[in-house]
Amino acid sequence: MKSRMLAGIVAVTVVSCTLAYSQTADFGTDFAFVAGDKTLPAGKYMIQVLENNLIRISGPGGEAAMVINTRLGRHDDDTELELVFDKVGDKLLLSEVWYPGKDGYLLLSTKQAHEHAVLRGLNRIK
């Protein structure tokens, strides 16, 4: 009985960890960008949704974590990762993350006037 219960707990833990880290993707930029309070240089990065309401970005410029403000309703059927940056002056601020086929994550709500730059797939900005 105890071994069954332990096996069940282990199974639930493994599934939970797998789900928590299942939203992971790689992307690359040829420009520096701001993630949270950190400026990250151009390069290849990994972006990951963590179970504690955070998104982590890690790569050659180090690591940054951003709090997920809210979820955003899916507006299209893109099949690639999509990152939205708020463009303020010469800075690009990571503001939204969209995984293929899933609702998005709002990370930053810029109040001042800004434009958007969208990175789709691995290296394409539009």
N, C-alpha and C positions, 0 to 999 in steps of 0.2 A: 504494500500500500504506500509506504513512504517513498519507495523507489519510483513508483508511478507518479506520485505527486512531484517529486524532484524532476523527473523527466519532463513533466508538463510545464513546470516553471522554467526549465532550461529552454524548452521549445518556444514558449511565449517570449522569453528574453531574446532569443536568436531572431525570431520573426520581428520583434519590435525594433531591434538594432538594425536589421536589414531594411525595414521600412523607413526608419529615421534617416538612414544614409543612402537611400535608394535614389534620391534626387541629387545626383552628382554629375557634373559635366565639365568638359575642358573647353577653354576658349583662348583666343590670342588677340592681342591688340598691337597696333603699331603706334599707339599714342599713350601718354600717361593719363591716369584717371584717379579720381578721389573715391575711396570706399570708406564710408564712415569718417573717421578723423585722420585717415592715412592716405597719402598720395603714393600710388603704385606706378612704377615705370612700365613702359611698353614691354610686352613679353607674353609668354604662355602661362595661363593660370588654370586652377581648378576652382570651381564654385560648388558649394555643398550646402544643402539645407540640413540644419541640425535640429534635434528634437526639442531644444530649449528655446524655440522661437527666434533662432539666429540663422543668418546665412554667413558662411565663412568663405573667404576668397584667399587662396594661397598660391604663391608662385615666386618668381625671382626677386620681387620687391618685398618679400616677407608675407605676412598674414594680416588680414583685417577681418573683423566681424561686424555685422550690422544687424540691428534688431528689425524683425519683420513688423511693420506697422499694421498691415492688414492684407487680406487676400483681394485680388482683382479678378473680376469675372472674365472668362475667356472671350475674346472678341474676334478670333479667327481660327484657322486650323493649320497653323504653321507646324512644320515637321522638324524644325531646328530650334536650338536654344536661341533666345532673343533677350538681349540686354538693352535697357533704355537708360540713356544718360541725360541728365539735365545739363544743358550747356549755358554756363553763366560766364560771360567774358571769354577768357581763353581756357577756362577749366571745364572738364567733363566730370560730372558727379553721378555716380551710379545710383539710379533711383528705382528701377524696376527689374525684376528677373522673371522670365517666362520660360518654363520648360515645355517641350513639345506636348501638345494635347492636354495640358493642365492649366488650371487657373494660375494667375500670376501672383507675385509678391511685391507689395509696395514697401520700399525701404526708406525712401526720402521724399518729402513733400516740400519742394522749393517754392517759397512764397513770392520771391522777386521775379521780375520778368525774365523768361528764359526760353530757349529753343530746345528741341529734342534731337538727339543723335541715337540711332538704333543700330546695334551690332547684331547681325544674324549669322548663325552658323559659327564656323571657327574664326574667320577673319574678314567677313564682309560687313562693311558699315554702309548704311543707307540713310 
